[in-house]
Amino acid sequence: MSAPSRSGSATAAGGWDLFPHDADIGVRGYGRSEAAAFENAARAMTASMIDPEEVGTRETVRIVCEAPDREMLLVDWLNALVYEMATRSMVFGDFSVSLSDGRLEAEARGEPIDIARHAPSVEVKGATYTELKVTRGNDGVWTAQCIIDV
Amino acid sequence: MDRTGLNQIGDYAWRIDPAGEMRAPAIIFADEALIDDMDDKVREQIVNVTTLPGIVGPAYAMPDAHWGYGFPIGGVAAFAPEEGGVISAGGVGFDISCGVRLLATGLSRADIEAVKLNFAHELSRAIPAGVGSKGRIVLDDDELDAMLAGGAGWAVRQGWGRAEDLPRIEENGTMRGAVPEFISAKAHKRQRKEMGTLGSGNHYLEVQEVVQIYDVDVARRFGLDAGRIVAMIHCGSRGLGHQIGTEFLRDMAISAPEHGIRLPDRELACAPIESDLGQRYIGAMRAGINCALANRQILTHLVRKAFAGFFAGADLPVVYDVSHNTCKEEEHVIDGRMRRVFVHRKGATRALGPGASQLPEAFVDCGQPVIIGGSMGTSSFVLVGDARSEAMSLGSACHGAGRAMSRHAAAKLWKGRQVQDALASEGIIVKSPSSRGIAEEAPGAYKNVDAVVEVAEKAGLARRVARLKPVICIKG
């Protein structure tokens, strides 16, 4: 299998990348909207385990979360995905997020994990509050990031 | 690490005196090389720990300390309930009671070499490892609750092990005070199919050879002989522990202002020990410890079965089982008087020296085995608790090598196949479902474990007893 990409079109306008942490992995999504940055942070989390391009999207899971602030909402969103991955034995490659007033409604599209084909390198235990930021830059681009424990 | 503000106390410890919002000093155990290599984030994080309410005595960072979340990995700190002391979900971590168990086998290297490839294949088949692997034991809600209350004791009663295993496990195999009702339905669901699984990341089963003995008498007490084979299991509380950590971290972060706690870092989320939330976390966390103890017990059973299939008569007694992500209620002499405190050890091992009252009878006069897992392909160590650690570090020592490089950087530097081939040329077989996972865990991505244990010994935390070299590694 070829080495999975460690960033996905991480341009100012959108995309994702992984950033280093001593023991674990940082995930970061960018987007023209906060919701797009959340979608891309989820893609980055998938990329911490497997190549997101390898993930089929034939099954859809709906996710709803609410939190007192946007940073905590990002952690809740990623942790909801961790929970769905663990209990459904699925991986997700495509995401649609909508945000309003501290509430997130999303669809995550993926497929059952295939250990031989996906060959996941790590299991995400949870998203953390370390290096947690949801910010909008002067150029209007949103960034959503945190460290995930693997 | 920048040495500004560090006061060297002896050759192997560095003290940061209280300043600003620090309520206590911080002490980092390291020699000059380790302190220079240590991340500045370790200092920032251990200083943050000293700002939490009710801390008694210094906060400590072990020689393998590295950047964690909230607490540094390798962080130790005690809190007193009657002084508003806190319990921190971040100070325990997501993988509650992650730990290491060592089994003796009585076999020789030659016994393993004769069947090595086939045996490695059998172990990789017998031990569910890696993301998406499921255990063969599925528990319903009542059985899960019994497991969460009983730990390894429950597993032995189910037939996964022997009564004589239990005294060779911290807490005699059962963490008292567990309250399974404080565990959510989500955590239950996440664990249902994960009993008897190894997990992934840095978790592994290794077959190792005892290649060096430092203390013949203590090694004999532990059942370790040069040239003999042992099996080491490194894993934790699986999905249940991760979910407990996730949920309580959130609740503690939200409720901190209500408890009058100002968090320098949200990941340090905590609650007063005497609060309702604090008590619920303690009950749930103790159940998480039991989950990890039960899980390592079931894996022990699977490992024994695999050995029995190849080596008639091999019975694999437990040398010891230690946990390195916990918070435990203990008594320590702090500032000249006996205190009842809650000791967080995040990536640190309890290391009780001779005479400690919690020790099993077999170890009372020599101290407990302190099992230090190396990285894949490098040495692991068995140390013995040093009585001096009681006064120096609340009876604590290091837990492993500690990463020197991020996963990201490791995966850029190496390919899994290349790492596997290099280790094979040294006689080490690595089996894993993930090539990238092997690259991320490459031996070069870790600190030199030899240097870490040498400093632990010279600092007086624990003494070396035996060095173990991997022969077969089943990586999650």
Interface residues (C-beta under 8 A of the other chain):
Chain A: M1 A3 P4 R6 L18 F19 P20 H21 D22 A23 D24 I25 M49 P68 E71 M72 V75 D76 N79 V82 Y83 A86 T87 S89 I113 I115 A116 H118 A119 P120 S121 V122 E123 K125 G126 A127 T128 Y129 T130 L132 I147 D149 V150
Chain B: D39 K41 H66 W67 G68 Y69 G70 I73 G90 G93 F94 D95 G130 V131 G132 S133 K134 K186 K189 R190 G199 S200 G201 G239 H242 Q243 G245 T246 L249 R250 A253 I254 D265 R266 E267 A269 R403 S406 R407 H408 A409 A411 K412 K415 P433 S434 S435 R436 G437 A439 E440 G476
